[in-house]
């Protein structure tokens, strides 16, 4: 069972890390909106198959669907559109690195919106380090108007949407105790329905997809948007949400490596440096970079203490 969980963890890192590669390839023949249309529709089909295989139930309460509609917009439709638009101007590797700011922005939103998420010195230091990393990623060229600042801001806008969505999930969905697969299926299905309604406005230009684009869309929808949710759910159940969130550290590595090897993208000096600062900030803010504490005496009863950030992640695993 342990080997199976490790395999799913590696598969999840590859699926989410390579999603930016799939988007980049799909944009050769499709518009950003058409990419999102295909991603959500195929993702809903894949998650529907998972629901059938696992015999999971769909929550039919209107209140749940209304909450998940908000989540679908913030976690699927808007960020997927922003990332797809941005990758017209950015490399897939750069987009994957900027996506790694999600835990930082989730923590920032959670600190502002949740009463039990206090801004400690450690968190402040981690957030500052992470945002310095963001500035390094953007680079002096973009800040002076010579780069693709709008596209980079679009990616950060997408990860900010993720942050608000995760906090909303924590406050409105997690207390309901719904299975993660059911939540994922409903939110992706609602996102797919939104895109289906918009089909008349997305039909032009008429899509003419090559074999490579079709394969990329199948992988993006079925693998990165569909099966990835099932793997993430299994990992959270086996290892806990905090340990499962370590996949965040691997996805930009996969994204950058795939872009360099398969698309011939160039890696600039500021990308690895900024990525290191962002990841270090995430680890510091979430308490991963802490000195080992002495163990309590043998006769002292163990106390179960969880950091607020751990409780936040338990309600916001992607």
C-alpha positions in Angstrom: 0.0 0.0 0.0 2.9 2.3 0.8 4.5 1.7 -2.6 1.1 2.4 -4.3 0.8 5.7 -2.5 4.3 6.7 -3.5 3.5 5.8 -7.1 0.4 7.9 -7.0 2.3 10.8 -5.5 4.8 10.7 -8.3 2.0 10.4 -10.9 0.2 13.4 -9.4 3.4 15.5 -9.5 3.9 14.5 -13.2 0.2 15.1 -14.1 0.0 18.5 -12.5 3.5 19.5 -13.5 3.0 18.6 -17.2 -0.4 20.2 -17.4 1.3 23.5 -18.5 3.1 21.6 -21.3 -0.2 20.2 -22.5 -1.7 23.7 -22.5 1.2 25.1 -24.5 0.9 22.3 -27.1 -2.9 22.7 -27.4 -2.6 26.5 -28.0 -0.9 25.6 -31.4 -4.4 25.0 -32.8 -6.9 26.1 -30.2 -7.8 29.4 -28.5 -7.3 29.7 -24.7 -11.1 29.4 -24.2 -11.3 26.3 -26.4 -8.5 24.7 -24.4 -10.4 25.4 -21.1 -13.6 24.1 -22.7 -12.0 20.8 -23.7 -10.1 20.5 -20.4 -13.3 20.8 -18.2 -15.5 18.7 -20.4 -13.0 15.9 -20.6 -12.2 16.3 -16.9 -15.9 16.0 -16.0 -16.1 12.8 -18.1 -13.1 11.3 -16.4 -14.3 12.2 -12.9 -17.7 10.8 -13.8 -16.1 7.5 -14.6 -14.3 7.6 -11.3 -17.6 8.3 -9.5 -19.1 5.2 -11.2 -16.1 2.9 -10.4 -15.9 4.1 -6.7 -19.7 4.1 -6.4 -19.6 7.6 -4.9 -22.8 9.6 -4.5 -23.5 13.0 -6.0 -24.7 15.6 -3.4 -28.1 16.9 -4.7 -28.8 19.7 -2.2 -29.2 23.1 -4.0 -27.2 24.9 -1.3 -24.2 22.6 -1.9 -24.4 23.1 -5.7 -24.5 26.9 -5.2 -21.4 26.8 -3.0 -19.7 24.6 -5.5 -20.6 26.9 -8.3 -18.6 29.6 -6.6 -15.7 27.1 -6.2 -16.0 26.0 -9.9 -15.6 29.6 -11.0 -12.7 30.4 -8.7 -10.9 27.0 -8.9 -11.6 26.0 -12.5 -13.1 28.5 -15.0 -11.3 31.7 -14.2 -7.8 30.4 -13.3 -7.8 28.0 -16.3 -8.7 30.8 -18.6 -6.0 33.0 -17.1 -3.3 30.4 -17.4 -4.3 29.5 -20.9 -4.2 33.1 -22.0 -0.9 33.7 -20.3 0.8 30.8 -21.9 0.4 32.5 -25.3 3.2 34.8 -24.0 5.0 32.7 -21.4 6.9 29.4 -21.5 5.1 26.5 -19.9 8.0 26.2 -17.4 7.5 29.8 -16.3 3.8 29.2 -15.9 4.4 26.1 -13.8 6.8 28.1 -11.5 4.3 30.9 -11.0 1.6 28.3 -10.2 3.8 27.2 -7.3 2.8 30.5 -5.5 -0.6 28.9 -4.8 0.2 27.9 -1.2 1.6 31.3 -0.4 -1.4 33.1 -1.7 -3.8 30.6 0.0 -2.0 31.4 3.3 -2.2 35.1 2.7 -6.0 34.9 1.9 -6.6 32.6 4.8 -4.8 34.9 7.2 -7.0 37.8 6.2 -10.3 35.8 6.0 -10.1 33.2 8.8 -10.0 34.1 12.5 -7.8 31.1 13.5 -5.2 31.9 10.9 -2.9 34.4 12.7 0.0 36.1 11.1 3.0 34.9 13.2 6.6 36.0 12.8 7.4 32.7 11.0 4.5 33.1 8.6 5.4 36.7 7.9 9.0 35.8 7.1 7.9 33.0 4.9 5.4 35.2 3.0 8.0 37.9 2.5 10.6 35.4 1.2 8.0 33.9 -1.1 6.9 37.3 -2.5 10.5 38.3 -3.0 10.8 35.1 -5.1 7.8 36.3 -7.1 9.5 39.6 -7.9 12.7 37.7 -8.9 10.6 35.5 -11.2 8.9 38.4 -12.8 12.4 39.9 -13.3 13.6 43.5 -13.8 12.8 43.3 -17.5 9.1 42.8 -17.0 8.9 45.4 -14.2 10.5 48.0 -16.5 8.0 47.2 -19.2 10.2 45.1 -21.4 8.8 41.6 -20.7 5.5 39.9 -20.4 4.3 41.5 -17.2 0.5 41.2 -18.1 0.9 37.5 -18.6 2.8 37.0 -15.4 0.2 39.0 -13.5 -2.5 36.8 -15.1 -0.8 33.7 -13.7 -0.7 35.4 -10.2 -4.3 36.3 -10.6 -5.1 32.6 -11.3 -3.2 31.5 -8.1 -5.0 34.2 -6.1 -8.3 32.7 -7.3 -7.0 29.3 -6.1 -6.3 30.9 -2.7 -9.8 32.4 -2.4 -11.3 29.1 -3.6 -9.4 27.0 -1.0 -10.5 29.3 1.8 -14.1 29.2 0.6 -13.9 25.4 0.5 -12.6 25.4 4.0 -15.4 27.6 5.3 -18.4 26.4 3.3 -17.7 22.9 2.0 -15.4 21.1 4.4 -17.8 21.3 7.4 -20.3 19.3 5.3 -18.1 16.2 5.3 -18.6 15.4 1.6 -16.2 12.9 -0.1 -13.4 14.7 -2.0 -14.2 12.8 -5.2 -17.8 14.0 -5.2 -16.8 17.6 -4.5 -14.2 17.4 -7.4 -16.8 15.9 -9.8 -19.5 18.4 -9.1 -17.2 21.5 -9.3 -15.5 20.3 -12.5 -18.9 19.4 -14.0 -20.3 22.8 -13.1 -17.3 24.4 -14.8 -17.8 22.2 -17.9 -21.5 23.3 -18.0 -20.5 27.0 -17.8 -18.1 26.4 -20.8 -20.8 24.4 -22.7 -23.2 27.3 -22.3 -20.6 29.6 -23.8 -20.0 27.3 -26.8 -21.6 29.6 -29.4 -19.1 32.3 -28.5 -16.2 29.9 -28.5 -16.8 28.1 -31.7 -14.9 30.6 -33.8 -12.4 30.1 -35.2 -13.5 26.5 -35.9 -11.1 24.2 -34.1 -8.8 22.1 -36.3 -6.7 20.1 -34.0 -3.7 18.0 -35.0 -2.9 14.6 -33.5 -0.5 16.2 -31.0 -3.1 18.7 -29.8 -5.8 16.0 -29.4 -3.4 13.8 -27.3 -2.5 16.8 -25.2 -6.1 17.7 -24.6 -7.0 14.1 -23.6 -4.1 14.1 -21.2 -4.9 17.6 -19.8 -8.6 16.8 -19.3 -8.5 13.1 -18.4 -5.2 12.9 -16.5 -4.3 16.4 -15.1 -7.9 17.5 -14.4 -9.6 14.1 -13.9 -7.6 11.2 -12.5 -5.3 13.6 -10.6 -8.1 14.4 -8.2 -8.5 10.8 -7.4 -4.8 10.3 -6.7 -4.7 13.5 -4.6 -7.6 12.2 -2.5 -5.9 8.8 -1.9 -2.7 10.5 -0.9 -4.4 12.9 1.5 -6.2 9.9 3.1 -2.9 7.9 3.4 -0.4 10.6 4.4 -2.5 13.6 5.6 -3.1 16.9 3.8 0.2 18.5 4.9 2.4 15.7 3.7 0.4 15.4 0.5 0.9 19.2 -0.2 4.6 18.5 -0.7 3.6 17.8 -4.4 3.7 21.6 -4.7 7.5 21.4 -4.5 7.7 19.0 -7.4 5.3 20.3 -9.9 7.4 23.3 -11.1 10.4 20.9 -11.4 8.4 18.7 -13.7 6.9 21.6 -15.6 10.3 23.3 -16.2 12.0 20.0 -17.2 9.2 19.0 -19.6 9.3 22.5 -21.2 13.1 22.4 -21.7 13.3 18.8 -23.0 10.2 18.6 -25.1 9.6 22.1 -26.3 13.2 23.5 -26.2 12.3 26.3 -23.8 15.2 28.3 -22.4 15.7 28.6 -18.7 16.7 32.1 -17.6 18.8 32.7 -14.4 15.9 34.3 -12.5 13.5 31.3 -12.9 15.4 28.7 -10.7 16.4 31.4 -8.2 12.8 32.7 -7.9 11.5 29.2 -7.6 13.9 28.4 -4.8 12.8 31.5 -2.9 9.1 30.8 -3.4 9.4 27.2 -2.2 11.6 28.2 0.8 8.9 30.8 1.7 6.2 28.1 1.5 8.2 25.7 3.7 9.0 28.5 6.2 5.4 29.8 6.3 4.0 26.3 6.9 6.5 25.3 9.5 8.5 22.8 7.5 11.8 24.7 8.1 11.9 24.5 11.9 14.6 23.2 14.1 13.9 19.9 15.8 12.3 20.3 19.2 13.2 18.1 22.2 10.9 15.3 22.8 8.7 15.5 25.9 9.5 13.3 28.9 8.4 9.7 28.7 5.8 10.2 31.5 4.3 13.2 29.8 1.1 12.5 27.8 1.5 13.3 24.1 -0.4 16.4 23.1 -2.0 16.6 19.7 -1.4 20.1 18.5 -2.0 21.1 14.9 -0.9 24.3 13.3 -3.7 26.5 11.9 -2.0 26.1 8.5 -2.4 22.3 8.7 -6.2 22.8 9.3 -6.3 25.1 6.3 -4.6 22.6 4.1 -6.9 19.8 5.2 -9.8 21.8 3.8 -8.1 22.9 0.7 -6.2 20.0 -0.9 -6.5 20.3 -4.6 
